[in-house]
Amino acid sequence: MKGLSHLLPLAAFVVSQEQQIPLYPAEQKAQPLTLDAIPLLGFGTWNLKQPNTSEAVSWAIQVGYRHIDCAAAYGNEEEVGKGLADGLKKTGLKREDLWITSKLWNDHHAPEAVQEGLDLSLQKLGLDYLDLYHMHWPVASGAGGKNQIYYLKTWESMVKQFEAGKTRHIGVSNFSPKQLTDLLNNTSTPPHVHQFETHPYLQQKEWVEWHANHNIHVTAYSPLAGTNPTYKEGDKPEPLLRSPVLHKIAKKRGCTPAQVALQWGMSRGTSVIPKSIHKEYIEGNFHASGCVLKKKDFKKLSKLGEYFHRYNNPSESWQVPLYEGLEDSDGKHKPATWFKHH
């Protein structure tokens, strides 16, 4: 499997009562990145709006972020590209010092349209290659808005972009266990990365471990749970960043609640991509790697998983079943017996 060793999730940790979880690296700005390592702490750009996008991305690079996550569907890749250029100029960094991820949207799933989708993202971002290109969803918008294109056909075309060097790695996002297994069984080039929603309210321990066993790195979107303004409907638990559990741990460890949540995600070997337009939050989130958590903190945080709340689920509006094998149709958690047989 080409170039996968550097993307393996961190090994399982045996942590003493007072031992810090080892992370990659504690201060990213202290050592330049290479294309052989995906930084666990990234900067997300979903729902960043003008005129804040370029400034936020530039500031993130100046603070020390070396992993920027974007997507065609976010509608802001031109602004992100301006922020990338400004951040590189102000820091004196080179393009190869950054890890840039983007995603193919549903309307470019036709095999002949994949290259066009990638080229459009490269053009808007002002880049000549990506470090990682995801299939955003296992759902295609074909003629008349129908979901007519098998994701395996889309993947075959993405592999060609990888082989052509337009992207250094390829991945998927929001796949179910069944879909991802189907893909693995029908390709000689497995995805290097899978990006999906996971946070203390949606821990999906078995699913994350399954990826480690199959040499697929996990990137966690919405790592702070429901802070995105898109998430307005439905019954939601108490906002994660207001959780008394997080606040008590944060106070004890001298961290912010957000840093505790991000550290929890990175400790599992998943990369996390928080976003903000506020300079103080961008900088504060970046220093999550310095938040020292203890074994007893992780035990307390594990109990938050009892909420099992997924914020991003367009199944109903798209009329397509998503996340099958991970939750019941009513959204309630059930034991993932699927993992015992795969």
N, C-alpha and C positions, 0 to 999 in steps of 0.2 A: 504494500500500500504506500503510495508515494508521499513522502514528507509528513507522515502522521506522528512520528515520535515526539515532536515538539509540541503537539497539541493534546497530548494525553492529559486528562485531569490529574490533579495532584493526588498522590497516593493517600490511602486511608491514614488518618492521624491517630496516634496513641498519645493522648494529652494528659499530663499530670494536673493536679488540682491548681497549680500555679504556673503552668507552662503556657507560653503563647503559641497560638497556631502559626506555623511558618507560612509565609506568603511570598508571592512574586511581585516585584521586589518591594521592600518597605518604602523606599523613596524612588519612584520611577525616574524622576528627573535627574537623579544622581548617576545613572548609567544609561547610555543610548540603547535603544531597542534594535533588534535585528529582525529580519523576516522569519527567523526561526523561533519566535516566541510571541504568542498573543498576550498582550497585557491583560491581567485579570480585571483591572479597573479601567473602564472606558467611559466615554461621554456620549450620551444619547441625544438625538436631535428630533425625536418624534414630538410634534406639536410645538416646536419652536417657530415663532411667528416673526415676520418682519416688524420693525427693523432690528430686532434683537438677535436674530440668528447669527449673522456674521460676527458680531461683537462677542457673543457668547462662545462661539467655536474658537475664535482667536484667543480669548481669555483662557479658555480651557487648556489650549496648547501652551500658553505662557505660564500657567500654573504648574503644568507638568504632565497633563494627560497626553498619552501617545497612541490612544486607541479611540477612534471616532466612528460612531455607528450612524449610518444614514440609510435612506431608501427612496426610491422613485416616488412611492405613494405618499411620502411626507410633503411633497410639493415644495421643498425648500433647498434642493441640491445646489442650485446656483448660488444661493446665499451661503450655504455651507462651504462651497468652493472658495468664495471670497474670504470667508473666515479662515480656511486652511492656508490660503496664500498669505494673508496678513499675519497669522500666527507663525508661519515659517519665517517670514521676513523679520519679525520682531525678535524671534528667538535665535535666528541664525541656524536653525535646523535644516536638514535636507528632507526631501520627500520620503526617502527610505527610512527615516527615523520614525515615521508614523505608520500605524496600522489602520487602514481605511476599509470599512465594510459598507457595502450597499446591497440592495435587494431588488430582484426582478418582480414587477407587479403582475397581477393576474391577467391583465390584458395583453401581455407579451409572452404567454405560455406556448403559443404555436412554435414549433421547432425553428421555423424560418424567421421568427420574430425575436428570438432570444438575443441574438447578436445585436440587433437594433436596440433592444432595451438596455443592454450593457453599454453600448456605444453612447446612447443618450445620457446615461448616468456619468460616464467618463467625461463627456463634453461639458456637462453642466458643472461637474466638480473640478474641471480644469486639470484632469489627471490622464496619464497614459496607461495606467494599470490600477487594479484594485488588489488589496491583500486578501479580501474575502468577498464572494458574491453568493448571496442566498436566494433560493426560491422562497418568496415571502410567505406563500400559503400553498397547500396542496389543492388549490382550487383555481380553475381557469375561467376567464370571462371570454367566451368565444362569440361567434356570430349570434346576434340577438340576445346577448347576455347569458346564454346557456353555458353550463359547465361541461364542455364537450371534449376537452383535451386531457388525455391521460398524463399524469405528472411524470411518468417514466419517459415519455417522449420528450417532455421539456427537459428532463434531467440529461438525457443523451446529448441534447444541444448545449447544455451548460458544460458538460464534460469537454466538448470541443473548444469552448472558450478557455477553459482551464489549460487544455493541451496547447492552445495557441499562445498562451502567456498573457492573455488580457486580464486574468485574475490569478493570483498565486494560490488561492484555495477556493473551494466551492462548498456550499452548505445548504441546509434546508431550515425552514422555520414553521412552527405550528403543526408539525406532523403528528399523527396518532401512532401508537405502537404498531398497529396493523399496517399502516401506510409505510412507516419507516422500514419495517421488516420486509415488506413487499419490494421496496426500493433496493435494499441490500441484497435480496435474492435475485435481482435482475440487472445488476450492474457490476462491472469490474472496477469501477471507481467510486467507492463509497463516499458519502459526505464527510468532510473533515470536521464540520461544526453543525450543531443543531441549536437554534435559538428559539426559546419558548418562555412563557411566563412562569416564573417561580420566585417565591419570596417566603418569609416566615408564615404567612397565611396559606400558602400553596406550596408545601415543601416537596411533595412528590419524590420521596426518598428512593423508592424502588425504581422510578423512571430515570432519575439521575444516575443511580448505580448501574442501571442497564447500559447507559451510554458509556460509562467508564469501562465496562466489560467488553464493549464493542469498539473501543478506541475512537470514540466520537466525543469531541469537546462540547460542553454545554455553555451557551451564553444565556444569561438570565435577563429578560426584559421586564420592566416594571419591578425592579428589585426592591423598591420601597412600597410596594403594593399599590393601593388605589389613589396615588397622588395626582395622576393625570386627569385633567378636567374632562377628558372624553368619557370617563367613567361616572355617569350621573344616575343611571337607572338601576333598579333592583335593590333588594335587601343587601346591605353591606355591613360587615362588622365594623367595630370602632376603627377609625383610621390607624394604621399601623404606627405612625409616628407619634400618636397620642397614647399608645399602649403603656399602661403603668409598668408592665414587665420591661419594656425597652427603656423607659425613663429611669427605673431603678438601677438597671445595669449600667446605663450611660452615666448616671451620677456617680456610681461606685468606681467606674473605670476612667472617669475624666474624659468622656467622649460625648458626642451628640447622639440622639436616638438614630439618626440617619446613618452615622458611622457604624453603630452597632449592627444595624440591619445589613449594611454593605459588607462588613467584616464577616458576618454570618454566611453570606453568599459566597464570598471568596474562600472561606475556610473549607467549603465543599469542593473546591477546585473549579467552580463555575466562574466565568467572567461576568461582570455586572456592568450595566450601562445606564446609570442614573443621568437625569438631565435637569437643568435649571437655567434660568436667564439671569439669576442673581449672582453677582460675583462672589459674595461671601459664602453662598451655598455651594457654588462650583468648587471653590477652594476647600471648603470644609469637607465636602464629599471626597475630594482627592486624597485627603489625609486619613481616610478610613483605614488604610493599611497600618497606621500607627496605633489603632485602637486595640489594646491588648485585652482579649477575652479569655476567661478561664473555663475549665471543664464544666463547672456548675452553672455558668452562664448559658452554655449551650443546652444543658438539660432544661433550663427554664424556657429558653426560646423554642425548644422542640414542642412544648405544649401548645404554642400558638398555632401549630399546624392542625389542631383540632377544629379550627374554624373552616378549613378547606374551602377557601373562597377564590374563585376565578373571576377576574374582572373583565377580561377580554374574550368574549365569545360571540362572534357574529353568526353563529349557526342558524338562528331563527331568521334574521334579516336576509341572509344569503340562501336560506332554505337548503343548506348542505350540512349533514352531520359532521361535526368536528370533535376532536379529542376522544374518539371512541376508545374504550378500554381504560380510560383514565378516570371517568366519573359516570354516574348514572344520568339518565335523561333529565332528572329533576335537579341536577347539579349537586347532589349530595355525594359525599365521599363513599366509596366502597372499597374493600380490599382488592388490590390489583392482582388477582389470581393469575392473570395472563403472564406475569413476569416469572412465575414458577415453572413455566413450561417453555420459555424462550431464553 
